[in-house]
Amino acid sequence: MSEKQQRAKAYWKENLRYLLILLIIWFLVSYGAGILFKDALNTIRLGGFKLGFWFAQQGSIYVFVILIFVYVRLMNKLDKKYGYDEK
């Protein structure tokens, strides 16, 4: 395997690791906080609304948008690390 292929394989492996971590966070926030832990979170109020309800309606969307920006930042660093950045 050439050096270019090894670098591409390492890049893809690290990219998949980032994706997996971010998707797990998204799942925990959307499914976990909005459905599984709803009753425990509903004991806390945020802006007059129960926190479990807030996560189910708004929080998971906000977290998803934040995760998009985190992914962009991680991928820019990864591109630079492996020499795939635009110069």
Secondary structure, DSSP 4 states (H G I P E B T S, - for coil): --HHHHHHHHHHHHHHHHHHHHHHHHHIIIIIIIIITHHHHTTSEETTEEHHHHIIIIIHHHHHHHHHHHHHHHHHHHHHHHT-S--
